[in-house]
Amino acid sequence: MVSAPSLGEQDYVRDGASQIPVKILVVGHFAVGKTTFIGAISEIEPLTTEERMTQAAEHVDDLKGVRSKTTTTVAMDFGRLTISDRIVLYLFGTPGQQRFVQMWEDLARGALGALVLVDPERLADSFGVIDLIEQYGLEYAIAVNHFDGTPLRDEAALREALDLLDDTPVVTCDARDEKSSAGALTTLVRFLLDRARQEQ
């Protein structure tokens, strides 16, 4: 289980700075756990746009490995997490199906970065997601959603399979667990701050 590192306000803001809202995308392929992740970590009641899946959707959405899934996000999920007196993260979860990809461009506007949730048993499904995030020019971190009963994957093998740059953060999390999810978001925020400092 990943625990969230201790965060200090000095890690995020200058003296005298006002509260800063930060938009973060939570993305990933269909049925990877985005809604669960935001629901586990949001300090407010999350906004979800879950709808029951119909029999017609079986011919459109690949349910291989997720036969128990009965609902799906059709617009977005939204949550909020305050990480210091100054910094508030606004989390926008994107729908995972290809037919909803047009929504991603609007959701990506103004985002500082993205947390890409990955199912280690369906890595190939993440290729298109990563391509889109790179197309929008967003910095990102990979959060491998470790499900019960699945073996832990070697990080080097994951990096090679996903064709990641050496400095792209990779962390394992459990999207159902608040502390584990906070650890994944912390990894992303630290990475984004480091990048911002390098560009100054």
C-alpha positions as a Markdown table, in Angstrom:
| # | Residue | x | y | z |
|---|---|---|---|---|
| 1 | Met | 0.0 | 0.0 | 0.0 |
| 2 | Val | 1.3 | 3.4 | -1.0 |
| 3 | Ser | 1.1 | 6.1 | 1.7 |
| 4 | Ala | 1.0 | 9.8 | 1.0 |
| 5 | Pro | 4.3 | 11.7 | 1.7 |
| 6 | Ser | 4.1 | 14.6 | 4.2 |
| 7 | Leu | 3.5 | 17.8 | 2.3 |
| 8 | Gly | 4.5 | 21.3 | 3.5 |
| 9 | Glu | 3.1 | 24.5 | 2.1 |
| 10 | Gln | 6.6 | 25.7 | 1.4 |
| 11 | Asp | 6.8 | 23.0 | -1.3 |
| 12 | Tyr | 4.0 | 24.7 | -3.3 |
| 13 | Val | 3.8 | 28.5 | -2.9 |
| 14 | Arg | 5.7 | 31.7 | -2.4 |
| 15 | Asp | 5.3 | 33.8 | 0.7 |
| 16 | Gly | 2.3 | 36.0 | 0.4 |
| 17 | Ala | 0.7 | 34.0 | -2.4 |
| 18 | Ser | -3.1 | 33.7 | -2.7 |
| 19 | Gln | -4.9 | 30.4 | -2.8 |
| 20 | Ile | -4.2 | 28.8 | -6.2 |
| 21 | Pro | -6.7 | 26.5 | -7.9 |
| 22 | Val | -5.0 | 23.8 | -10.0 |
| 23 | Lys | -6.8 | 21.8 | -12.6 |
| 24 | Ile | -5.7 | 18.2 | -12.9 |
| 25 | Leu | -7.1 | 15.6 | -15.3 |
| 26 | Val | -7.6 | 12.0 | -14.2 |
| 27 | Val | -7.5 | 9.9 | -17.4 |
| 28 | Gly | -7.3 | 6.3 | -18.5 |
| 29 | His | -9.0 | 3.8 | -20.6 |
| 30 | Phe | -12.4 | 2.3 | -20.1 |
| 31 | Ala | -13.0 | 0.7 | -16.7 |
| 32 | Val | -9.6 | 1.5 | -15.2 |
| 33 | Gly | -11.0 | 3.1 | -12.0 |
| 34 | Lys | -11.1 | 6.9 | -12.7 |
| 35 | Thr | -14.5 | 7.4 | -11.0 |
| 36 | Thr | -13.5 | 5.2 | -8.1 |
| 37 | Phe | -10.2 | 7.2 | -7.7 |
| 38 | Ile | -11.9 | 10.6 | -7.6 |
| 39 | Gly | -14.6 | 9.3 | -5.2 |
| 40 | Ala | -12.0 | 7.9 | -2.8 |
| 41 | Ile | -10.0 | 11.1 | -2.6 |
| 42 | Ser | -12.4 | 14.0 | -3.1 |
| 43 | Glu | -13.1 | 16.2 | 0.0 |
| 44 | Ile | -16.5 | 17.1 | -1.4 |
| 45 | Glu | -19.2 | 14.9 | -2.7 |
| 46 | Pro | -17.9 | 14.1 | -6.2 |
| 47 | Leu | -19.9 | 15.0 | -9.2 |
| 48 | Thr | -20.3 | 11.9 | -11.4 |
| 49 | Thr | -22.1 | 11.3 | -14.7 |
| 50 | Glu | -22.4 | 7.5 | -14.3 |
| 51 | Glu | -25.1 | 5.8 | -16.4 |
| 52 | Arg | -26.2 | 2.2 | -16.4 |
| 53 | Met | -24.7 | 0.3 | -19.3 |
| 54 | Thr | -27.2 | -1.2 | -21.7 |
| 55 | Gln | -27.1 | -4.4 | -23.7 |
| 56 | Ala | -26.4 | -2.3 | -26.8 |
| 57 | Ala | -23.1 | -1.0 | -25.3 |
| 58 | Glu | -21.8 | -4.6 | -25.1 |
| 59 | His | -21.1 | -4.3 | -28.9 |
| 60 | Val | -19.3 | -1.0 | -28.5 |
| 61 | Asp | -17.4 | -1.2 | -25.2 |
| 62 | Asp | -14.9 | -4.0 | -24.6 |
| 63 | Leu | -15.9 | -5.7 | -21.4 |
| 64 | Lys | -13.1 | -8.2 | -21.4 |
| 65 | Gly | -11.8 | -8.5 | -17.9 |
| 66 | Val | -14.5 | -6.2 | -16.5 |
| 67 | Arg | -17.6 | -8.2 | -16.9 |
| 68 | Ser | -18.9 | -7.0 | -13.5 |
| 69 | Lys | -19.0 | -3.4 | -14.6 |
| 70 | Thr | -22.6 | -2.1 | -14.8 |
| 71 | Thr | -22.2 | 1.7 | -15.1 |
| 72 | Thr | -20.0 | 4.0 | -17.1 |
| 73 | Thr | -19.0 | 7.7 | -17.2 |
| 74 | Val | -20.7 | 9.6 | -20.0 |
| 75 | Ala | -19.4 | 13.1 | -19.5 |
| 76 | Met | -16.9 | 13.6 | -16.6 |
| 77 | Asp | -16.3 | 13.1 | -12.9 |
| 78 | Phe | -15.3 | 16.1 | -10.7 |
| 79 | Gly | -13.8 | 16.3 | -7.3 |
| 80 | Arg | -11.7 | 18.6 | -5.1 |
| 81 | Leu | -8.7 | 18.1 | -2.8 |
| 82 | Thr | -7.1 | 20.8 | -0.7 |
| 83 | Ile | -3.4 | 20.0 | -0.3 |
| 84 | Ser | -2.3 | 23.1 | 1.6 |
| 85 | Asp | -3.6 | 26.4 | 2.9 |
| 86 | Arg | -2.9 | 27.8 | -0.6 |
| 87 | Ile | -3.3 | 25.0 | -3.1 |
| 88 | Val | -6.5 | 23.3 | -4.1 |
| 89 | Leu | -6.6 | 20.6 | -6.8 |
| 90 | Tyr | -9.7 | 20.4 | -9.0 |
| 91 | Leu | -9.9 | 16.9 | -10.4 |
| 92 | Phe | -11.6 | 16.2 | -13.7 |
| 93 | Gly | -12.1 | 12.6 | -14.7 |
| 94 | Thr | -12.5 | 11.9 | -18.4 |
| 95 | Pro | -14.7 | 9.2 | -19.9 |
| 96 | Gly | -12.6 | 6.3 | -21.1 |
| 97 | Gln | -14.4 | 5.2 | -24.3 |
| 98 | Gln | -13.2 | 6.2 | -27.7 |
| 99 | Arg | -16.6 | 7.7 | -28.6 |
| 100 | Phe | -16.2 | 10.3 | -25.9 |
| 101 | Val | -12.7 | 11.5 | -26.9 |
| 102 | Gln | -14.0 | 14.8 | -28.3 |
| 103 | Met | -14.7 | 15.9 | -24.8 |
| 104 | Trp | -11.1 | 15.5 | -23.8 |
| 105 | Glu | -10.0 | 18.6 | -25.7 |
| 106 | Asp | -12.4 | 20.8 | -23.7 |
| 107 | Leu | -11.5 | 19.2 | -20.4 |
| 108 | Ala | -7.7 | 19.6 | -21.1 |
| 109 | Arg | -8.0 | 23.4 | -21.5 |
| 110 | Gly | -6.3 | 25.0 | -18.5 |
| 111 | Ala | -5.1 | 21.7 | -17.0 |
| 112 | Leu | -1.7 | 21.8 | -15.4 |
| 113 | Gly | -1.1 | 18.1 | -15.9 |
| 114 | Ala | -2.7 | 14.6 | -15.9 |
| 115 | Leu | -2.6 | 11.5 | -13.8 |
| 116 | Val | -2.9 | 8.5 | -16.2 |
| 117 | Leu | -4.5 | 5.5 | -14.5 |
| 118 | Val | -3.3 | 2.2 | -16.0 |
| 119 | Asp | -4.5 | -1.4 | -15.6 |
| 120 | Pro | -1.4 | -3.6 | -15.7 |
| 121 | Glu | -3.5 | -6.4 | -17.2 |
| 122 | Arg | -4.6 | -4.2 | -20.1 |
| 123 | Leu | -1.5 | -2.1 | -20.9 |
| 124 | Ala | -2.3 | -1.9 | -24.6 |
| 125 | Asp | -5.5 | 0.0 | -23.8 |
| 126 | Ser | -3.4 | 2.8 | -22.4 |
| 127 | Phe | -1.5 | 3.6 | -25.6 |
| 128 | Gly | -4.2 | 5.8 | -27.1 |
| 129 | Val | -4.8 | 7.6 | -23.8 |
| 130 | Ile | -1.1 | 8.5 | -23.5 |
| 131 | Asp | -1.0 | 9.6 | -27.1 |
| 132 | Leu | -3.9 | 12.0 | -26.5 |
| 133 | Ile | -2.3 | 13.5 | -23.4 |
| 134 | Glu | 1.0 | 14.1 | -25.2 |
| 135 | Gln | -1.0 | 15.6 | -28.2 |
| 136 | Tyr | -2.5 | 18.1 | -25.8 |
| 137 | Gly | 1.0 | 18.9 | -24.5 |
| 138 | Leu | 0.2 | 18.0 | -20.9 |
| 139 | Glu | 2.8 | 16.7 | -18.4 |
| 140 | Tyr | 1.7 | 13.5 | -16.8 |
| 141 | Ala | 2.5 | 10.7 | -14.3 |
| 142 | Ile | 1.5 | 7.1 | -14.6 |
| 143 | Ala | -0.5 | 5.5 | -11.7 |
| 144 | Val | -0.7 | 1.7 | -12.0 |
| 145 | Asn | -4.1 | 0.7 | -10.4 |
| 146 | His | -3.2 | -2.5 | -8.7 |
| 147 | Phe | -6.3 | -4.7 | -8.4 |
| 148 | Asp | -6.8 | -7.5 | -6.0 |
| 149 | Gly | -5.2 | -10.8 | -7.0 |
| 150 | Thr | -3.1 | -9.2 | -9.8 |
| 151 | Pro | 0.7 | -9.6 | -9.7 |
| 152 | Leu | 2.9 | -6.5 | -9.2 |
| 153 | Arg | 4.6 | -5.6 | -12.4 |
| 154 | Asp | 8.3 | -4.6 | -12.8 |
| 155 | Glu | 8.6 | -0.9 | -13.3 |
| 156 | Ala | 11.2 | -1.2 | -15.9 |
| 157 | Ala | 9.0 | -3.6 | -17.9 |
| 158 | Leu | 6.0 | -1.2 | -17.5 |
| 159 | Arg | 8.1 | 1.7 | -18.8 |
| 160 | Glu | 9.3 | -0.2 | -21.8 |
| 161 | Ala | 5.8 | -1.5 | -22.6 |
| 162 | Leu | 4.3 | 2.1 | -22.4 |
| 163 | Asp | 7.3 | 3.7 | -24.1 |
| 164 | Leu | 7.8 | 6.2 | -21.3 |
| 165 | Leu | 10.5 | 8.8 | -21.0 |
| 166 | Asp | 13.0 | 8.2 | -18.2 |
| 167 | Asp | 11.7 | 11.0 | -16.1 |
| 168 | Thr | 8.0 | 10.2 | -16.3 |
| 169 | Pro | 6.9 | 9.2 | -12.8 |
| 170 | Val | 5.4 | 5.8 | -12.3 |
| 171 | Val | 3.6 | 4.9 | -9.0 |
| 172 | Thr | 1.5 | 2.0 | -7.9 |
| 173 | Cys | -1.8 | 2.8 | -6.2 |
| 174 | Asp | -5.2 | 1.4 | -5.2 |
| 175 | Ala | -7.9 | 3.7 | -6.6 |
| 176 | Arg | -10.2 | 2.6 | -3.8 |
| 177 | Asp | -7.9 | 3.8 | -1.1 |
| 178 | Glu | -7.7 | 7.4 | 0.0 |
| 179 | Lys | -4.1 | 7.4 | 1.1 |
| 180 | Ser | -2.9 | 5.4 | -1.8 |
| 181 | Ser | -4.7 | 7.7 | -4.2 |
| 182 | Ala | -3.3 | 10.8 | -2.4 |
| 183 | Gly | 0.2 | 9.3 | -2.9 |
| 184 | Ala | -0.3 | 9.1 | -6.6 |
| 185 | Leu | -1.5 | 12.7 | -6.9 |
| 186 | Thr | 1.4 | 13.9 | -4.7 |
| 187 | Thr | 3.8 | 12.2 | -7.1 |
| 188 | Leu | 2.2 | 14.1 | -10.0 |
| 189 | Val | 2.2 | 17.5 | -8.2 |
| 190 | Arg | 5.8 | 17.2 | -7.2 |
| 191 | Phe | 6.7 | 16.3 | -10.8 |
| 192 | Leu | 4.8 | 19.3 | -12.1 |
| 193 | Leu | 6.5 | 21.6 | -9.6 |
| 194 | Asp | 9.9 | 20.4 | -10.5 |
| 195 | Arg | 9.2 | 21.0 | -14.2 |
| 196 | Ala | 7.9 | 24.5 | -13.5 |
| 197 | Arg | 11.1 | 25.3 | -11.5 |
| 198 | Gln | 13.3 | 24.0 | -14.3 |
| 199 | Glu | 11.5 | 26.4 | -16.8 |
| 200 | Gln | 12.0 | 29.4 | -14.6 |
